[in-house]
C-alpha cells in the first residue's frame, strides 16, 4: 500500500514539474515527503540504494507524471485553466497550517522575529516573480549541437535547483530563460539526445541544492521553514488566475478550491 501511495505522490510531483508556476518543492511539503526526498539525494551510492523502497516508486510515478503532463495535461490545463488553478491554490492553502506548525516555538504560538522576517522575505520573492512573470518562449530548439548541449545542461541544473526549493517553480524558471517549450517538446517527442544534457544538469543541480537545504534544516530548521512558509504562501499570488471565471464556472472553481484545501488540510492533520 505504501508503494502505491508513493507512486501516486510521484505522479503528482511529475505533473507539477511540467506546469510553470507550480512548485515541486511545495507539493513535496504538502505530501510530507520533502525531508525524506532531500535526505536521499546524496552522492553516497550505498545510502541511496538502501532507500530504494522510498525513491523508486516516486521516481517511477514521477516519470509517468511528466510524460502524461507533457502530452495531455497541458491541453487539459488550457481547457479548464481557471478551476485547475483554484484547485492547486486550495491544495497550497490547506498545507499552510502544517508548515506553520514547524515554524512556531513550542512555548509560544507566535514565531520568533527572525522567522517572521524570513517569511515576509519569502512572500516578497514570490510577489517579485508574479510581477516578472513572462509570456512563453518563442524559440524552440529541436536539433542537437554542442551549444544546445551546454544550454540544456545549464537549464536543467537551474531548474533542479529551483525545483527543490518550496515555492519556486523549476519550469517557471525555464520559461523565464526561454527553454520551457523546447524541453517540453523534447519530452513529448521522446528526443533522447536533447534530454540527456537536461538530465545531467538536473542531477548535478539536485545534489548541490539538496546538500544546501539539508545543511539549513540541520542548523536552523525553524528559520528555514519560515522562509518555506513565505515562499509557499506567496506562490498563491503567482498562481492566482485573475478571478473565478464566469457563470457556472464560478461554482466549479469554488468547489475545486474547497476540494484542494480539504485534501491537503486533512492530510496534513493526519501527518501531524
HUFENWO-V281566 format. One record per residue. RES is the residue in three letters. SS is DSSP state (@ for helix, = for strand, . for the rest). PHI is phi in whole degrees, -180 to 180 (NA if undefined). OMEGA is omega in radians with two decimals (none if undefined). Layout:
RES|SS|PHI|OMEGA + RES|SS|PHI|OMEGA
//
This chain:
UNK|.|NA|3.13 + UNK|@|-65|3.12 + UNK|@|-64|3.11 + UNK|@|-64|3.14 + UNK|@|-61|3.14 + UNK|@|-66|3.11 + UNK|@|-65|3.13 + UNK|@|-67|3.07 + UNK|@|-62|3.09 + UNK|@|-60|3.12 + UNK|@|-61|3.12 + UNK|@|-65|3.11 + UNK|@|-64|3.09 + UNK|@|-63|3.09 + UNK|@|-62|-3.14 + UNK|@|-60|-3.13 + UNK|@|-58|-3.01 + UNK|@|-83|-2.97 + UNK|.|-94|3.10 + UNK|.|-60|3.13 + UNK|.|100|3.10 + UNK|.|-96|-3.06 + UNK|.|-100|3.06 + UNK|@|-64|3.10 + UNK|@|-60|3.10 + UNK|@|-61|-3.12 + UNK|@|-66|3.08 + UNK|@|-66|3.06 + UNK|@|-66|3.14 + UNK|@|-57|-3.11 + UNK|.|-87|3.05 + UNK|.|61|3.08 + UNK|.|-120|-3.04 + UNK|@|-63|-3.12 + UNK|@|-60|-3.13 + UNK|@|-66|-3.13 + UNK|@|-66|-3.09 + UNK|@|-70|3.11 + UNK|@|-79|3.14 + UNK|@|-97|3.10 + UNK|.|-88|-3.08 + UNK|.|-137|3.10 + UNK|.|-78|3.13 + UNK|.|-83|-3.05 + UNK|@|-63|-3.12 + UNK|@|-62|3.14 + UNK|@|-67|3.12 + UNK|@|-65|-3.12 + UNK|@|-65|3.14 + UNK|@|-67|-3.10 + UNK|.|-101|-3.05 + UNK|@|-61|-3.11 + UNK|@|-64|3.10 + UNK|@|-92|-2.96 + UNK|@|-84|-3.10 + UNK|@|-63|3.07 + UNK|@|-61|-3.13 + UNK|@|-71|3.11 + UNK|@|-65|3.13 + UNK|@|-63|3.10 + UNK|@|-64|3.13 + UNK|@|-65|3.11 + UNK|@|-62|3.12 + UNK|@|-63|3.13 + UNK|@|-66|3.13 + UNK|@|-65|3.13 + UNK|@|-64|3.13 + UNK|@|-59|-3.09 + UNK|@|-66|-3.10 + UNK|@|-66|-3.11 + UNK|@|-96|-2.96 + UNK|@|-121|-2.93 + UNK|@|-66|3.13 + UNK|@|-63|3.09 + UNK|@|-69|3.12 + UNK|@|-63|-3.14 + UNK|@|-64|3.11 + UNK|@|-70|-3.10 + UNK|@|-72|-3.10 + UNK|.|-117|-2.98 + UNK|@|-60|-3.04 + UNK|@|-65|3.10 + UNK|@|-59|3.14 + UNK|@|-66|3.08 + UNK|@|-60|-3.13 + UNK|@|-68|3.08 + UNK|@|-63|-3.13 + UNK|@|-69|3.05 + UNK|@|-62|3.09 + UNK|@|-63|3.12 + UNK|@|-60|-3.13 + UNK|@|-67|-3.13 + UNK|@|-62|-3.14 + UNK|@|-68|-3.13 + UNK|@|-88|-3.06 + UNK|@|-60|3.11 + UNK|@|-58|3.14 + UNK|@|-65|3.14 + UNK|@|-66|-3.14 + UNK|@|-62|3.14 + UNK|@|-64|3.12 + UNK|.|-90|-3.10 + UNK|.|-99|-3.01 + UNK|.|-70|3.09 + UNK|.|-74|-3.14 + UNK|.|-66|-3.11 + UNK|.|-88|-3.10 + UNK|.|-149|3.12 + UNK|.|-78|-3.10 + UNK|.|-98|3.12 + UNK|.|-65|3.11 + UNK|.|-71|-3.13 + UNK|@|-61|3.09 + UNK|@|-59|3.13 + UNK|@|-64|3.13 + UNK|@|-64|-3.13 + UNK|@|-63|-3.13 + UNK|@|-65|3.10 + UNK|@|-64|3.12 + UNK|@|-64|3.11 + UNK|@|-63|3.10 + UNK|@|-61|3.11 + UNK|@|-64|3.14 + UNK|@|-63|3.11 + UNK|@|-61|-3.12 + UNK|@|-69|3.06 + UNK|@|-63|3.11 + UNK|@|-62|3.11 + UNK|@|-64|3.12 + UNK|@|-65|3.13 + UNK|@|-68|-3.09 + UNK|.|-89|-3.07 + UNK|.|-56|-3.05 + UNK|.|-94|2.94 + UNK|.|-81|-3.12 + UNK|.|-70|-3.13 + UNK|.|-67|-3.10 + UNK|.|-110|-3.12 + UNK|.|-93|3.13 + UNK|.|-116|-3.14 + UNK|.|-91|-3.12 + UNK|.|-126|-3.12 + UNK|.|-107|-3.10 + UNK|.|-85|3.05 + UNK|.|-140|3.10 + UNK|@|-57|3.12 + UNK|@|-64|3.14 + UNK|@|-66|3.10 + UNK|@|-58|3.14 + UNK|@|-65|-3.12 + UNK|@|-65|-3.13 + UNK|@|-70|3.10 + UNK|@|-64|3.10 + UNK|@|-64|3.11 + UNK|@|-61|3.12 + UNK|@|-63|3.14 + UNK|@|-66|-3.13 + UNK|@|-64|3.14 + UNK|@|-65|3.14 + UNK|@|-67|3.10 + UNK|@|-63|3.12 + UNK|@|-68|-3.05 + UNK|@|-64|-3.05 + UNK|.|-81|3.10 + UNK|.|-92|-3.13 + UNK|.|-56|3.14 + UNK|.|98|-3.12 + UNK|.|-104|-3.11 + UNK|.|-98|3.10 + UNK|@|-65|3.13 + UNK|@|-69|3.07 + UNK|@|-64|3.11 + UNK|@|-65|3.06 + UNK|@|-62|3.09 + UNK|@|-65|-3.13 + UNK|@|-63|-3.07 + UNK|@|-91|3.01 + UNK|.|82|-3.13 + UNK|.|-111|-3.01 + UNK|@|-61|-3.09 + UNK|@|-64|-3.11 + UNK|@|-65|-3.12 + UNK|@|-70|3.11 + UNK|@|-62|3.14 + UNK|@|-69|3.11 + UNK|@|-63|3.10 + UNK|@|-68|-3.12 + UNK|@|-64|-3.12 + UNK|@|-87|-3.09 + UNK|.|68|-3.12 + UNK|.|-79|-3.03 + UNK|@|-62|-3.10 + UNK|@|-59|3.13 + UNK|@|-82|-3.11 + UNK|@|-83|3.14 + UNK|@|-60|3.12 + UNK|@|-64|3.09 + UNK|@|-62|-3.13 + UNK|@|-65|3.13 + UNK|@|-64|3.13 + UNK|@|-65|-3.14 + UNK|@|-65|3.12 + UNK|@|-61|3.12 + UNK|@|-65|3.13 + UNK|@|-63|3.12 + UNK|@|-64|3.14 + UNK|@|-61|-3.11 + UNK|@|-67|-3.08 + UNK|@|-71|3.12 + UNK|@|-65|3.11 + UNK|@|-63|3.14 + UNK|@|-67|3.14 + UNK|@|-66|3.10 + UNK|@|-60|3.11 + UNK|@|-62|-3.13 + UNK|@|-65|-3.11 + UNK|@|-68|3.14 + UNK|@|-80|-3.08 + UNK|@|-96|-3.08 + UNK|.|-134|-3.04 + UNK|@|-63|-3.10 + UNK|@|-66|3.14 + UNK|@|-66|3.11 + UNK|@|-64|3.12 + UNK|@|-69|3.05 + UNK|@|-65|3.08 + UNK|@|-64|3.09 + UNK|@|-62|3.12 + UNK|@|-60|3.11 + UNK|@|-65|3.14 + UNK|@|-66|-3.14 + UNK|@|-65|3.13 + UNK|@|-63|-3.13 + UNK|@|-69|3.13 + UNK|@|-66|3.06 + UNK|@|-61|3.14 + UNK|@|-66|3.14 + UNK|@|-66|-3.08 + UNK|@|-82|-3.05 + UNK|.|-53|-3.04 + UNK|.|-84|3.10 + UNK|.|95|3.14 + UNK|.|153|-3.12 + UNK|.|-100|-3.11 + UNK|.|100|-3.11 + UNK|.|-130|3.03 + UNK|.|57|-3.12 + UNK|@|-65|3.13 + UNK|@|-62|3.12 + UNK|@|-64|3.13 + UNK|@|-62|3.14 + UNK|@|-62|-3.13 + UNK|@|-63|3.13 + UNK|@|-64|3.12 + UNK|@|-64|3.10 + UNK|@|-65|3.10 + UNK|@|-61|-3.14 + UNK|@|-66|3.14 + UNK|@|-64|3.13 + UNK|@|-64|3.13 + UNK|@|-64|-3.10 + UNK|@|-62|-3.10 + UNK|@|-60|-3.08 + UNK|@|-75|-3.12 + UNK|@|-65|-3.12 + UNK|@|-72|3.03 + UNK|@|-66|3.11 + UNK|@|-64|3.12 + UNK|@|-66|3.11 + UNK|@|-66|-3.13 + UNK|@|-66|3.09 + UNK|.|-64|none
//
